[in-house]
Amino acid sequence: MKIMVPVKRVIDYNVKVRVKQDQSGVELNNVKMAMNPFDEIAVEQALRIKEAGDADEIILVSIGPSQSQETIRTGLAMGADRGIFIEAPHETEPLSVAKLLANIAKQENPGLIICGKQAIDDDSNQTGQMMSALLGWSQATFASAVSLSANTALVTREIDGGLETISVKMPAVITVDLRLNEPRYASLPNIMKAKKKPIDVISIDTLGVDITPRLSVLKVEEPETRKAGIKVGSVEELLTKLQDEAKVI
């Protein structure tokens, strides 16, 4: 069985995001980029499934600028087998990404697609669900535990009321949450091996997918600075503050 894992290049989560002076977006020049943290978790889960003997090959797919190949190399260094890169001339919206990934899935015929529940740059949380609908596959979202058996996947998912465990038929699309696993670090030997692993470059034109943006960004602004909190000396003072200033009592 093949496992396909989409990976996205985003601003490193340790970097403070800065808005451009013209407020057209966020500054990307000279900013450290990295693999989306949720996608790292997806890669790690695919590797664990392969190590358990339930998969034969892990394929990484990335859509974006040419530098996205570095993101694929990161996943290859973790242990994935090969990569597919689709160069996009501009930021691609979730529906377009889902269509491109569904197209690649039809070509590669994986038994399972594992992806992060969302990317930390736009927090859309849409691509996995859309891809599942386009392929007509089962889906399980926000996975915090995954186990495979025969033709089904048992997935524990995080919901508002706690945890829910469901069984889905494969092929399936699973989106993963933070508590699923702890991604491994790539060792130096694996980083060297990753340089020799293949990355196929595919033109969007050959896939027949229209990626014309349907949305336009009008303005990006910094969030308002929150006022500092205060400390109170007693319960009576707290109640007074809540009554007189917060108006909640």
Secondary structure as UniProt FT lines:
FT   STRAND          2..6
FT   STRAND          9..11
FT   TURN            13..14
FT   TURN            21..22
FT   TURN            29..30
FT   STRAND          33..35
FT   HELIX           37..51
FT   TURN            52..53
FT   STRAND          57..64
FT   TURN            66..67
FT   HELIX           68..78
FT   STRAND          82..87
FT   HELIX           94..108
FT   STRAND          112..116
FT   TURN            120..122
FT   HELIX           127..135
FT   STRAND          138..149
FT   TURN            150..151
FT   STRAND          152..159
FT   TURN            160..161
FT   STRAND          162..169
FT   STRAND          172..176
FT   HELIX           178..180
FT   HELIX           188..194
FT   TURN            195..196
FT   STRAND          199..202
FT   HELIX           204..207
FT   HELIX           235..244
//
